[in-house]
Amino acid sequence: MSDAYQTKRRIGEIADYVMRCGQLAAALEVCGWPKPGNVHRTANFPDTRFEHFIAGSVSMGPALREAAIRGVMARLGEVRMDELGVGRLIRRAVADMKAWHRGGNTHLGVIMLFVPTSAAAGMTLADHDRVDVPELRRNFADVMDSTTSMDAAYVYEAINLANPGGLGKFSGEEAPDLTSPDAAQSLVRRGLTLRDVMDVSSRWDTVAREMVTALEISCGVGYPTLLDVYSETGDVNVAVVHTYLKLLSLYPDTFIARHVGLKHTSNIAEAVEMGMEKAREVSTRAGEILEMGGLTTTKGREALFRFDEELRTKGLNPGTTADLTAASLMVAILSGFRF
């Protein structure tokens, strides 16, 4: 067989691997139960069911596969880094999510984390037979540093298409507001890249923070927690739920804070600040349940199920924590985690 054929085959194998890692990670995240306040295998929201999340987990596959291919091609010097098309692929994945189920926004945050991760994984696997987490993070940083104004414009489109609800507004002095009719033109005119706008957003959104810190929380806390708990228990569900609780206990959920604060102001930065007290209360409860043993003790399990019910009754959904859990799972699976 020719060298060209072997190279093409290798690229296809890498792309398939990365795609499956992402799809499995997203599916395992939603299967974890009871992740308090989230949709999981025994609990739905009124308009969004567990099955919608499974459909969304599968639907993002083609965009992740293409991101991995673009990452490999960039490493081989056949595509410039600023031509990776991260924004376009985020937009494509969101459109695919919307096309494959009618449950609304199930995976916007996950997609925003998974697409650059897939490109970074493609770059990593172009050089090595396995994913090394520090190198994955270096490549992720390179991917984000190479984004363009068009990437930012596509992501603005993706967010509006996903229509996540409760977005709020910001002043537009450092970046145009998401709802501005001329946002795309403004981004290009001002030369603001996707990394630039995520840097602004990172002040009130932890998913954006992960994008500009090369998955600092997912790789530094979520990933090792998942491996440690699975090593101790041999139970992937316990590992997923405890990873979620650990992340929630350490990082007050910005989705909860936004949900609470937007009842009082439309300014997103002010809303998150106003809602942080409630988010911290939720984090404290998560930490207390972990100290009880979580799913590994009777007392912990009972407290966890009560916590789940309380959050649902109050309409508090730690959605950002679910995104971080999914990203932690993807890093683990890319690195060889199997159960």
Residue frames relative to the residue before (quaternion, step in Angstrom):
aa qw qx qy qz dx dy dz
M 1.0000 0.0000 0.0000 0.0000 0.00 0.00 0.00
S 0.5279 -0.6596 0.4425 0.3008 3.57 -1.06 0.80
D 0.6301 -0.5271 0.4094 0.3969 3.55 -1.28 0.38
A 0.6280 0.5442 -0.3361 0.4433 3.58 1.03 -0.78
Y 0.6507 0.5049 -0.3158 0.4712 3.58 0.97 -0.83
Q 0.6568 0.5150 -0.3118 0.4541 3.58 0.92 -0.90
T 0.6480 0.5149 -0.3180 0.4625 3.57 1.00 -0.82
K 0.6520 0.5140 -0.3076 0.4647 3.57 0.94 -0.91
R 0.6540 0.5107 -0.3106 0.4637 3.56 0.97 -0.85
R 0.6511 0.5162 -0.3142 0.4593 3.57 0.96 -0.86
I 0.6380 0.5194 -0.3292 0.4636 3.59 0.97 -0.82
G 0.6507 0.5185 -0.3104 0.4597 3.57 0.98 -0.84
E 0.6444 0.5212 -0.3172 0.4609 3.58 1.00 -0.81
I 0.6469 0.5087 -0.3154 0.4725 3.58 0.96 -0.86
A 0.6720 0.5097 -0.3010 0.4450 3.57 0.88 -0.97
D 0.6471 0.5120 -0.3157 0.4684 3.58 0.97 -0.84
Y 0.6453 0.5320 -0.3167 0.4476 3.56 0.97 -0.88
V 0.6837 0.4835 -0.2912 0.4625 3.57 0.81 -0.99
M 0.6328 0.5376 -0.3309 0.4484 3.59 0.95 -0.87
R 0.6978 0.4711 -0.2834 0.4592 3.58 0.81 -0.97
C 0.6025 0.5451 -0.3611 0.4576 3.58 1.05 -0.67
G 0.6808 0.4918 -0.2913 0.4580 3.59 0.92 -0.87
Q 0.6610 0.5003 -0.3110 0.4648 3.56 0.90 -0.88
L 0.6661 0.4939 -0.3071 0.4669 3.59 0.92 -0.86
A 0.6397 0.5340 -0.3310 0.4428 3.58 0.94 -0.84
A 0.6716 0.4916 -0.2998 0.4663 3.58 0.90 -0.91
A 0.6627 0.5027 -0.3065 0.4628 3.58 0.99 -0.82
L 0.6602 0.5030 -0.3164 0.4594 3.60 0.90 -0.85
E 0.6121 0.5576 -0.3612 0.4289 3.58 1.01 -0.73
V 0.7264 0.4242 -0.2671 0.4701 3.60 0.76 -0.95
C 0.6132 0.5569 -0.3533 0.4347 3.61 1.15 -0.49
G 0.5511 0.6366 -0.4006 0.3613 3.59 1.12 -0.54
W 0.0877 0.8163 -0.5638 0.0903 3.57 -0.79 0.98
P 0.6304 -0.2652 -0.7267 -0.0648 1.45 -2.00 1.45
K 0.2073 -0.7338 0.6331 0.1331 3.61 -0.55 1.11
P 0.3862 -0.7851 0.4207 0.2398 3.59 -0.16 1.24
G 0.8296 0.2213 -0.2038 0.4704 3.51 -0.90 1.09
N 0.6673 0.4967 -0.2919 0.4719 3.60 1.24 -0.36
V 0.5468 -0.4844 0.5336 0.4262 3.50 -1.40 0.02
H 0.1310 0.7599 -0.6331 0.0673 3.57 -1.05 0.80
R 0.7815 -0.4059 0.1930 0.4327 3.56 -1.24 0.10
T 0.7520 0.3253 -0.2211 0.5289 3.61 1.18 -0.27
A 0.7604 0.3112 -0.1899 0.5375 3.63 1.21 0.17
N 0.1374 -0.7819 0.6063 0.0463 3.55 -0.99 0.94
F 0.3950 -0.6151 0.5956 0.3330 3.51 -1.41 0.04
P 0.7069 -0.4729 0.2870 0.4408 3.63 -1.13 0.36
D 0.8147 0.2321 -0.1051 0.5209 3.61 0.87 -0.92
T 0.7403 0.3335 -0.1964 0.5497 3.58 1.26 -0.12
R 0.1572 -0.8218 0.5469 0.0302 3.52 -0.59 1.22
F 0.6984 -0.4299 0.3761 0.4313 3.52 -1.37 0.23
E 0.6704 0.5203 -0.3014 0.4347 3.58 0.90 -0.94
H 0.5923 0.5526 -0.3696 0.4552 3.60 1.12 -0.56
F 0.6561 0.5031 -0.3129 0.4674 3.58 1.01 -0.77
I 0.6152 0.5228 -0.3486 0.4762 3.59 1.06 -0.66
A 0.6486 0.5085 -0.3164 0.4698 3.58 0.95 -0.87
G 0.6624 0.5055 -0.3007 0.4640 3.56 0.97 -0.85
S 0.6173 0.5569 -0.3381 0.4410 3.57 1.06 -0.74
V 0.6882 0.4621 -0.2712 0.4892 3.56 1.01 -0.84
S 0.6596 0.5760 -0.3167 0.3645 3.57 0.90 -0.97
M 0.6616 0.5284 -0.3236 0.4223 3.62 1.05 -0.63
G 0.4137 0.7696 -0.4284 0.2302 3.59 1.26 -0.29
P 0.6956 0.4815 -0.3126 0.4320 3.65 0.66 -0.97
A 0.6546 0.5020 -0.3256 0.4620 3.63 0.96 -0.76
L 0.6420 0.5071 -0.3269 0.4731 3.59 1.02 -0.75
R 0.6327 0.5358 -0.3289 0.4521 3.56 1.02 -0.80
E 0.6745 0.4827 -0.3000 0.4711 3.58 0.92 -0.88
A 0.6150 0.5432 -0.3504 0.4517 3.59 1.03 -0.73
A 0.6471 0.5124 -0.3177 0.4666 3.59 0.99 -0.82
I 0.6346 0.5222 -0.3289 0.4652 3.58 0.98 -0.84
R 0.6634 0.5023 -0.3103 0.4596 3.57 0.90 -0.90
G 0.6257 0.5369 -0.3346 0.4564 3.57 1.09 -0.69
V 0.6434 0.5049 -0.3170 0.4802 3.57 0.97 -0.85
M 0.6739 0.5055 -0.3021 0.4462 3.57 0.84 -0.96
A 0.6199 0.5305 -0.3405 0.4673 3.58 1.08 -0.69
R 0.6618 0.5013 -0.3065 0.4656 3.56 0.96 -0.85
L 0.6842 0.4660 -0.2800 0.4862 3.59 1.10 -0.67
G 0.5200 -0.6722 0.3944 0.3496 3.59 1.28 -0.03
E 0.5351 0.6428 -0.3954 0.3796 3.57 1.25 0.25
V 0.7383 0.2093 -0.1634 0.6200 3.57 1.32 -0.14
R 0.4220 -0.6809 0.5281 0.2818 3.57 -0.95 0.81
M 0.6091 -0.5758 0.3964 0.3745 3.57 -1.11 0.64
D 0.6994 0.4537 -0.2887 0.4707 3.60 0.98 -0.70
E 0.6400 0.4848 -0.3313 0.4956 3.56 1.32 0.21
L 0.3307 0.7702 -0.4895 0.2403 3.59 1.24 0.27
G 0.2920 -0.7988 0.4849 0.2040 3.58 1.05 -0.67
V 0.1424 0.8288 -0.5279 0.1189 3.58 1.06 0.72
G 0.6732 0.5038 -0.3066 0.4460 3.59 0.87 -0.90
R 0.6452 0.5220 -0.3161 0.4598 3.55 0.94 -0.89
L 0.6871 0.4834 -0.2861 0.4608 3.59 0.95 -0.85
I 0.5895 0.5266 -0.3664 0.4908 3.59 1.13 -0.54
R 0.6432 0.5133 -0.3110 0.4756 3.57 0.98 -0.87
R 0.6552 0.5094 -0.3161 0.4596 3.60 0.93 -0.84
A 0.6673 0.5074 -0.3123 0.4469 3.59 0.88 -0.91
V 0.6410 0.5071 -0.3255 0.4754 3.59 1.01 -0.77
A 0.6417 0.5120 -0.3266 0.4683 3.60 0.97 -0.81
D 0.6451 0.5098 -0.3190 0.4714 3.59 1.00 -0.79
M 0.6142 0.5450 -0.3395 0.4587 3.58 1.01 -0.80
K 0.6886 0.4824 -0.2784 0.4643 3.56 0.89 -0.96
A 0.6674 0.5237 -0.2974 0.4380 3.58 1.10 -0.71
W 0.7537 0.4398 -0.2114 0.4402 3.57 1.06 -0.72
H 0.7953 0.0647 -0.1195 0.5908 3.60 1.21 0.09
R 0.4062 -0.7187 0.5207 0.2173 3.56 -1.30 0.38
G 0.4669 0.7119 -0.4127 0.3237 3.55 1.18 0.53
G 0.6111 -0.5821 0.3530 0.4038 3.57 1.19 0.39
N 0.7657 -0.3430 0.2717 0.4714 3.53 -1.22 -0.57
T 0.0329 -0.8141 0.5798 -0.0053 3.57 -0.45 1.17
H 0.8583 0.1965 -0.0197 0.4736 3.61 0.94 -0.80
L 0.2432 0.7987 -0.5323 0.1400 3.64 1.07 0.34
G 0.7026 0.4675 -0.2808 0.4572 3.60 0.72 -1.02
V 0.6343 0.5235 -0.3249 0.4670 3.57 1.01 -0.82
I 0.6559 0.5122 -0.3141 0.4570 3.59 0.88 -0.90
M 0.6593 0.5181 -0.3161 0.4439 3.58 0.91 -0.86
L 0.6811 0.4451 -0.2794 0.5097 3.59 1.15 -0.55
F 0.7051 0.5091 -0.2738 0.4106 3.57 0.91 -0.92
V 0.6305 0.5524 -0.3617 0.4082 3.64 0.95 -0.71
P 0.7075 0.4054 -0.2963 0.4973 3.67 0.73 -0.84
T 0.5902 0.5530 -0.3726 0.4549 3.59 1.13 -0.55
S 0.6520 0.5156 -0.3133 0.4593 3.59 0.99 -0.81
A 0.6389 0.5047 -0.3259 0.4805 3.58 1.00 -0.78
A 0.6614 0.5027 -0.3003 0.4687 3.58 0.97 -0.87
A 0.6363 0.5203 -0.3240 0.4685 3.58 1.06 -0.75
G 0.6227 0.5341 -0.3366 0.4622 3.57 1.03 -0.75
M 0.6411 0.5154 -0.3128 0.4748 3.57 0.99 -0.83
T 0.6682 0.5123 -0.2976 0.4500 3.57 0.93 -0.93
L 0.7275 0.4409 -0.2432 0.4660 3.56 0.85 -0.99
A 0.5266 0.6002 -0.4198 0.4315 3.60 1.23 -0.16
D 0.7419 0.3965 -0.2035 0.5010 3.56 1.18 -0.64
H 0.8071 0.1977 -0.0512 0.5540 3.58 1.13 -0.70
D 0.5410 -0.6274 0.4577 0.3227 3.57 -1.28 0.35
R 0.7769 0.2084 -0.1294 0.5799 3.57 1.24 -0.22
V 0.4957 -0.6461 0.4922 0.3074 3.55 -1.29 0.37
D 0.1664 -0.7477 0.6399 0.0624 3.52 -0.80 1.14
V 0.4801 -0.7247 0.4074 0.2800 3.59 -0.59 1.14
P 0.6538 0.4937 -0.3495 0.4546 3.67 0.81 -0.76
E 0.6678 0.4765 -0.3141 0.4778 3.61 0.96 -0.77
L 0.5911 0.5549 -0.3638 0.4586 3.59 1.06 -0.69
R 0.6743 0.4886 -0.2990 0.4660 3.57 0.92 -0.86
R 0.6278 0.5204 -0.3446 0.4651 3.60 0.99 -0.72
N 0.6759 0.4821 -0.2932 0.4740 3.56 0.94 -0.85
F 0.5972 0.5513 -0.3545 0.4623 3.58 1.08 -0.71
A 0.6518 0.5100 -0.3118 0.4667 3.57 0.93 -0.91
D 0.6459 0.5155 -0.3197 0.4635 3.60 0.98 -0.81
V 0.6179 0.5416 -0.3365 0.4600 3.58 1.04 -0.81
M 0.7089 0.4541 -0.2706 0.4668 3.59 0.78 -0.99
D 0.6491 0.5185 -0.3235 0.4529 3.60 1.01 -0.76
S 0.6978 0.4698 -0.2599 0.4742 3.59 1.20 -0.49
T 0.4517 0.7001 -0.4587 0.3090 3.61 1.22 -0.01
T 0.3410 -0.7541 0.5424 0.1443 3.52 -1.28 0.54
S 0.6924 -0.4370 0.3631 0.4448 3.53 -1.35 -0.04
M 0.6289 0.5258 -0.3388 0.4618 3.58 1.07 -0.67
D 0.5885 0.5437 -0.3688 0.4712 3.60 1.08 -0.62
A 0.6542 0.5087 -0.3084 0.4671 3.57 0.93 -0.89
A 0.6572 0.5143 -0.3163 0.4512 3.59 0.92 -0.88
Y 0.6496 0.5075 -0.3170 0.4690 3.59 0.97 -0.82
V 0.6628 0.4907 -0.3200 0.4664 3.60 0.96 -0.77
Y 0.5849 0.5389 -0.3749 0.4763 3.60 1.06 -0.60
E 0.6431 0.5095 -0.3162 0.4764 3.59 0.96 -0.85
A 0.6547 0.5295 -0.3122 0.4399 3.57 0.93 -0.93
I 0.6614 0.5053 -0.3098 0.4597 3.58 0.91 -0.89
N 0.6762 0.4780 -0.2962 0.4760 3.58 0.91 -0.84
L 0.6289 0.5246 -0.3319 0.4680 3.58 1.08 -0.69
A 0.6576 0.5009 -0.3067 0.4718 3.59 0.97 -0.85
N 0.1283 -0.8372 0.5194 0.1132 3.57 1.17 -0.65
P 0.0332 0.8721 -0.4877 0.0227 3.58 0.76 1.05
G 0.4554 -0.6941 0.4585 0.3170 3.60 1.14 -0.28
G 0.8429 0.1604 -0.1166 0.5001 3.55 -1.04 0.75
L 0.2432 0.7965 -0.5239 0.1788 3.60 0.96 0.75
G 0.2610 -0.7613 0.5474 0.2295 3.55 0.95 -0.81
K 0.3876 -0.6993 0.5499 0.2417 3.56 -1.35 -0.09
F 0.1092 -0.7574 0.6273 0.1449 3.54 -1.28 0.30
S 0.7496 -0.4982 0.2157 0.3786 3.50 -1.23 0.59
G 0.3874 -0.7329 0.4847 0.2789 3.59 1.02 -0.66
E 0.4591 0.6904 -0.4539 0.3265 3.60 1.22 0.00
E 0.7586 0.3379 -0.1863 0.5251 3.58 0.98 -0.83
A 0.7685 -0.0407 0.0231 0.6381 3.57 1.23 -0.50
P 0.5569 -0.6174 0.4206 0.3630 3.63 -1.03 0.66
D 0.5436 -0.6146 0.4594 0.3402 3.53 -1.12 0.66
L 0.6174 -0.5886 0.3843 0.3530 3.56 -1.09 0.75
T 0.7307 0.4428 -0.2367 0.4625 3.57 1.01 -0.79
S 0.4568 0.6937 -0.4515 0.3259 3.58 1.24 -0.06
P 0.4755 -0.7026 0.4446 0.2875 3.63 -0.77 0.95
D 0.7511 0.3359 -0.2138 0.5266 3.60 1.14 -0.48
A 0.2063 0.8272 -0.5014 0.1474 3.58 1.21 0.55
A 0.6693 0.5108 -0.3155 0.4377 3.59 0.82 -0.97
Q 0.6693 0.4935 -0.3026 0.4657 3.58 0.89 -0.93
S 0.6445 0.5296 -0.3172 0.4512 3.56 1.02 -0.81
L 0.6319 0.5355 -0.3340 0.4499 3.58 0.97 -0.83
V 0.6871 0.4722 -0.2782 0.4769 3.57 0.89 -0.95
R 0.6557 0.5241 -0.3139 0.4437 3.58 0.91 -0.92
R 0.7477 0.3938 -0.2119 0.4909 3.58 0.98 -0.86
G 0.4338 -0.7325 0.4360 0.2918 3.58 1.30 -0.03
L 0.3699 0.7369 -0.4867 0.2885 3.58 1.12 0.65
T 0.2785 -0.7773 0.5469 0.1382 3.57 -0.73 1.09
L 0.6812 -0.4461 0.3635 0.4527 3.54 -1.30 0.08
R 0.6352 0.5185 -0.3456 0.4563 3.57 0.96 -0.74
D 0.6251 0.5526 -0.3376 0.4358 3.58 0.98 -0.79
V 0.7259 0.4299 -0.2641 0.4675 3.59 0.77 -0.99
M 0.6198 0.5158 -0.3517 0.4755 3.59 1.11 -0.52
D 0.5968 0.5540 -0.3574 0.4574 3.57 1.12 -0.61
V 0.6365 0.5034 -0.3194 0.4893 3.58 1.02 -0.79
S 0.7067 0.4821 -0.2603 0.4476 3.56 0.83 -1.02
S 0.5671 0.6360 -0.3800 0.3599 3.59 1.13 -0.57
R 0.5572 0.6163 -0.3893 0.3976 3.58 1.20 -0.33
W 0.8054 0.1883 -0.1084 0.5515 3.58 1.16 -0.49
D 0.7431 0.3456 -0.2057 0.5349 3.62 1.21 0.01
T 0.3704 -0.7718 0.4753 0.2030 3.58 -0.57 1.14
V 0.5708 0.5544 -0.4011 0.4539 3.62 1.10 -0.46
A 0.6461 0.5007 -0.3161 0.4816 3.60 0.94 -0.84
R 0.6218 0.5373 -0.3395 0.4576 3.57 1.02 -0.76
E 0.6410 0.5193 -0.3242 0.4630 3.59 0.96 -0.81
M 0.6604 0.5240 -0.3143 0.4364 3.57 1.01 -0.77
V 0.7414 0.3869 -0.2349 0.4955 3.60 1.03 -0.66
T 0.7028 0.4048 -0.2775 0.5150 3.61 1.25 -0.13
A 0.4708 -0.7020 0.4251 0.3237 3.59 1.27 0.38
L 0.7014 -0.5101 0.2661 0.4207 3.57 0.75 1.18
E 0.0959 0.8464 -0.5181 0.0770 3.56 1.00 0.80
I 0.7147 0.4364 -0.2645 0.4783 3.60 0.83 -0.94
S 0.6679 0.5146 -0.3086 0.4403 3.59 0.85 -0.96
C 0.7327 0.4111 -0.2332 0.4897 3.58 0.91 -0.91
G 0.7344 0.4566 -0.2439 0.4390 3.58 0.97 -0.82
V 0.7884 0.2479 -0.1240 0.5491 3.59 1.14 -0.62
G 0.7282 0.4648 -0.2678 0.4267 3.58 0.63 -1.10
Y 0.6851 0.5072 -0.2827 0.4400 3.57 0.80 -1.04
P 0.7131 0.4204 -0.2946 0.4774 3.66 0.73 -0.87
T 0.6000 0.5525 -0.3669 0.4473 3.60 1.08 -0.62
L 0.6416 0.5330 -0.3175 0.4511 3.56 0.92 -0.91
L 0.6849 0.4802 -0.2892 0.4654 3.59 0.84 -0.94
D 0.6616 0.5179 -0.3098 0.4451 3.58 0.93 -0.90
V 0.6909 0.4712 -0.2943 0.4626 3.58 0.83 -0.96
Y 0.6477 0.5000 -0.3351 0.4671 3.60 0.96 -0.74
S 0.6265 0.5367 -0.3360 0.4545 3.59 1.02 -0.75
E 0.6923 0.4822 -0.2668 0.4658 3.57 1.04 -0.81
T 0.8116 0.3103 -0.1233 0.4794 3.58 0.92 -0.91
G 0.2911 -0.7646 0.5211 0.2429 3.61 1.07 -0.62
D 0.6161 0.5301 -0.3252 0.4835 3.58 1.28 0.31
V 0.3431 -0.7763 0.4868 0.2066 3.60 -0.38 1.19
N 0.6211 0.5364 -0.3618 0.4423 3.61 1.03 -0.62
V 0.6355 0.5077 -0.3271 0.4809 3.58 0.95 -0.83
A 0.6475 0.5301 -0.3221 0.4427 3.58 0.96 -0.86
V 0.6644 0.4982 -0.3038 0.4670 3.59 0.94 -0.86
V 0.6966 0.4761 -0.2862 0.4540 3.59 0.81 -1.00
H 0.6768 0.4808 -0.3040 0.4674 3.60 0.93 -0.82
T 0.5962 0.5347 -0.3635 0.4760 3.59 1.11 -0.59
Y 0.6313 0.5306 -0.3111 0.4724 3.56 0.99 -0.87
L 0.6827 0.4836 -0.2887 0.4656 3.59 0.86 -0.95
K 0.6319 0.5300 -0.3306 0.4588 3.58 1.01 -0.79
L 0.6693 0.4876 -0.2983 0.4745 3.58 0.88 -0.94
L 0.6642 0.5081 -0.3019 0.4577 3.56 0.93 -0.90
S 0.6574 0.5245 -0.3149 0.4399 3.59 0.99 -0.80
L 0.7422 0.4237 -0.2203 0.4703 3.60 1.04 -0.75
Y 0.7943 0.2229 -0.0849 0.5587 3.58 1.09 -0.71
P 0.3436 -0.7538 0.5201 0.2078 3.61 -0.16 1.24
D 0.4838 -0.7284 0.4184 0.2456 3.53 -0.79 1.09
T 0.3584 -0.7689 0.4910 0.1982 3.58 -0.56 1.18
F 0.5717 0.5626 -0.3980 0.4452 3.61 1.16 -0.35
I 0.6340 0.5019 -0.3218 0.4924 3.59 1.02 -0.78
A 0.6594 0.5152 -0.3165 0.4467 3.58 0.84 -0.96
R 0.6560 0.5068 -0.3098 0.4658 3.58 0.96 -0.85
H 0.6414 0.5391 -0.3151 0.4458 3.56 0.95 -0.93
V 0.6890 0.4696 -0.2780 0.4770 3.58 0.93 -0.89
G 0.7254 0.4821 -0.2578 0.4183 3.57 0.78 -1.04
L 0.6452 0.5507 -0.3301 0.4141 3.58 1.04 -0.71
K 0.5217 0.6040 -0.4229 0.4292 3.56 1.27 -0.05
H 0.7520 0.3868 -0.1843 0.5009 3.57 1.24 -0.46
T 0.7973 0.0339 -0.0054 0.6026 3.60 1.18 -0.50
S 0.4189 -0.7017 0.5144 0.2598 3.57 -1.16 0.57
N 0.5397 0.6120 -0.4038 0.4136 3.59 1.27 -0.19
I 0.4307 -0.7596 0.4224 0.2431 3.56 -0.46 1.22
A 0.6558 0.5086 -0.3227 0.4551 3.59 0.92 -0.84
E 0.6700 0.4814 -0.2934 0.4830 3.58 0.95 -0.88
A 0.6320 0.5486 -0.3356 0.4325 3.59 0.99 -0.82
V 0.6739 0.4873 -0.3049 0.4642 3.58 0.86 -0.92
E 0.6305 0.5229 -0.3354 0.4653 3.58 0.99 -0.77
M 0.6729 0.5004 -0.2925 0.4597 3.58 0.94 -0.87
G 0.7352 0.4377 -0.2338 0.4618 3.57 1.03 -0.76
M 0.4714 0.7186 -0.4224 0.2881 3.57 1.26 -0.17
E 0.5876 0.5749 -0.3902 0.4148 3.60 1.03 -0.59
K 0.6648 0.4770 -0.2980 0.4916 3.58 0.95 -0.85
A 0.6392 0.5260 -0.3322 0.4520 3.59 0.96 -0.81
R 0.6555 0.5021 -0.3145 0.4683 3.59 1.00 -0.76
E 0.5999 0.5461 -0.3629 0.4585 3.60 1.07 -0.63
V 0.6439 0.5111 -0.3098 0.4776 3.57 1.00 -0.86
S 0.6452 0.5230 -0.3167 0.4582 3.59 0.99 -0.83
T 0.6346 0.5300 -0.3302 0.4553 3.57 0.98 -0.82
R 0.6508 0.5099 -0.3201 0.4626 3.58 0.94 -0.83
A 0.6333 0.5295 -0.3354 0.4539 3.58 0.96 -0.80
G 0.6589 0.5072 -0.3055 0.4640 3.58 0.97 -0.84
E 0.6418 0.5260 -0.3244 0.4541 3.58 0.98 -0.79
I 0.6554 0.5094 -0.3101 0.4634 3.58 0.99 -0.83
L 0.6219 0.5227 -0.3404 0.4734 3.58 1.04 -0.70
E 0.6460 0.5209 -0.3172 0.4589 3.59 0.99 -0.82
M 0.6398 0.5085 -0.3194 0.4796 3.60 1.18 -0.54
G 0.6171 -0.5523 0.3528 0.4356 3.59 1.23 -0.27
G 0.3423 -0.7708 0.4843 0.2329 3.57 1.28 -0.05
L 0.8400 -0.1560 0.1330 0.5023 3.55 -0.93 -0.93
T 0.6257 0.5731 -0.3450 0.4012 3.62 1.20 -0.20
T 0.7462 0.2879 -0.2096 0.5625 3.61 1.25 -0.05
T 0.6170 -0.5563 0.4092 0.3773 3.55 -1.21 0.52
K 0.6598 0.5091 -0.3044 0.4614 3.57 0.93 -0.93
G 0.6726 0.5041 -0.2920 0.4563 3.56 0.95 -0.89
R 0.6473 0.5189 -0.3190 0.4582 3.57 0.98 -0.85
E 0.6591 0.5092 -0.3160 0.4544 3.57 0.88 -0.91
A 0.6627 0.4981 -0.3014 0.4711 3.58 0.97 -0.86
L 0.6420 0.5361 -0.3200 0.4450 3.57 1.03 -0.79
F 0.6695 0.4846 -0.3017 0.4753 3.59 0.91 -0.85
R 0.6265 0.5182 -0.3376 0.4743 3.60 1.06 -0.69
F 0.6348 0.5401 -0.3101 0.4573 3.55 1.00 -0.89
D 0.6288 0.5358 -0.3210 0.4633 3.57 0.97 -0.88
E 0.6882 0.4805 -0.2793 0.4664 3.57 0.84 -0.97
E 0.6474 0.5266 -0.3247 0.4451 3.59 0.97 -0.81
L 0.6625 0.5009 -0.3117 0.4616 3.59 0.91 -0.86
R 0.6473 0.5130 -0.3251 0.4606 3.58 0.99 -0.78
T 0.6428 0.5320 -0.3174 0.4505 3.56 0.97 -0.88
K 0.7319 0.4109 -0.2212 0.4965 3.57 1.04 -0.82
G 0.4437 -0.7138 0.4404 0.3158 3.59 1.25 -0.10
L 0.4658 0.6640 -0.4475 0.3767 3.56 1.10 0.70
N 0.0307 -0.8180 0.5715 -0.0579 3.55 -0.52 1.25
P 0.2563 -0.7756 0.5546 0.1583 3.64 -0.47 1.11
G 0.0223 -0.8669 0.4979 -0.0090 3.56 0.66 1.15
T 0.6262 0.5304 -0.3482 0.4531 3.59 1.04 -0.67
T 0.6262 0.5338 -0.3370 0.4575 3.58 1.04 -0.73
A 0.6130 0.5327 -0.3448 0.4707 3.58 1.09 -0.66
D 0.6356 0.5245 -0.3282 0.4617 3.61 1.00 -0.78
L 0.6611 0.4989 -0.3011 0.4727 3.58 0.97 -0.86
T 0.6255 0.5321 -0.3316 0.4643 3.57 1.06 -0.74
A 0.6438 0.5153 -0.3150 0.4698 3.57 0.98 -0.85
A 0.6596 0.5010 -0.3113 0.4659 3.59 0.94 -0.85
S 0.6224 0.5324 -0.3343 0.4662 3.59 1.05 -0.74
L 0.6424 0.5161 -0.3059 0.4770 3.55 1.04 -0.82
M 0.6592 0.5066 -0.3315 0.4460 3.59 0.87 -0.84
V 0.6366 0.5163 -0.3324 0.4665 3.59 0.93 -0.83
A 0.6613 0.5113 -0.3074 0.4547 3.58 0.93 -0.89
I 0.6948 0.4727 -0.2848 0.4611 3.58 0.84 -0.96
L 0.6102 0.5379 -0.3431 0.4698 3.59 1.03 -0.74
S 0.7111 0.4623 -0.2409 0.4717 3.56 1.07 -0.83
G 0.6921 -0.5155 0.2676 0.4285 3.59 1.27 0.11
F 0.4011 0.7189 -0.4843 0.2963 3.60 1.23 0.06
R 0.0686 0.7642 -0.6377 0.0684 3.55 -0.92 0.98
F 0.1996 -0.7974 0.5635 0.0830 3.58 -1.10 0.62
